[in-house]
Amino acid sequence: MTGREQELHICTFAGHSFVFSATVEDHLKDEIETYLADIDEASFYVGGRGEFDGIAAAAVRAAKARHRD
């Protein structure tokens, strides 16, 4: 590979069926932004079951919209 080699960054989410805290989504968004601040590109894997997975997926979609480059 010529030039700068790209590192592979993967972030996964695992959570519960029910979320009992109203601040989880805000915390996830903050953590995703902190994670993305130090890297060029990342892959995110989110499950498809349970309330936490839906919140995590929404936070990843929001980050993707903010970081279209």
Summary of the structure (lengths in Angstrom):
residues: 69
radius of gyration: 13.6
end to end distance: 22.3
largest distance: 48.7
contacts: 144
relative contact order: 0.25
helix: 45%
strand: 12%
